Amino acid sequence: MKKAIHLSILFSLFILFFLIVYNQKEEKLPQHPSLVFKDHFLRPTKIRRNSAAYALIENPYNVDLVITEVNLSSCNKTELHTHIHQNGVMKMRKVANMPISANGHIILKRGGNHIMCIGAKQDINEGEVFPLSLTIRN
């Protein structure tokens, strides 16, 4: 009887260990992973003026991801930006990257993180759609 209980406990510990190790494995990302964009828009502006893109970006994968570069076809230059409060003043700053936690999201909004369009190549009108490419890593 004691031997059966010990084997039962040992088996249970083995199963628990297996589940812990199995859940620690990193999900392999597809060759071209894609994020989910919701409520996205590019602020209207005139040619050669600056604009900003806003959205809710979801990471559908079980691994943390980091956006490291952006390219918006309608802009001469595209950067990742955020706003900070410094001495009572809001200041916009370029950031090197934007992390998105596993199965999480990031909100790009006015007064926070956003994609900065520096020098629009053309007038950007409300409702127009432009290609956006991201470089992401895990």
Helices and strands as residue ranges (DSSP letters): H 2-24, E 36-42, E 51-58, E 65-72, E 75-86, E 89-94, E 98-100, E 105-108, E 114-120, E 132-137
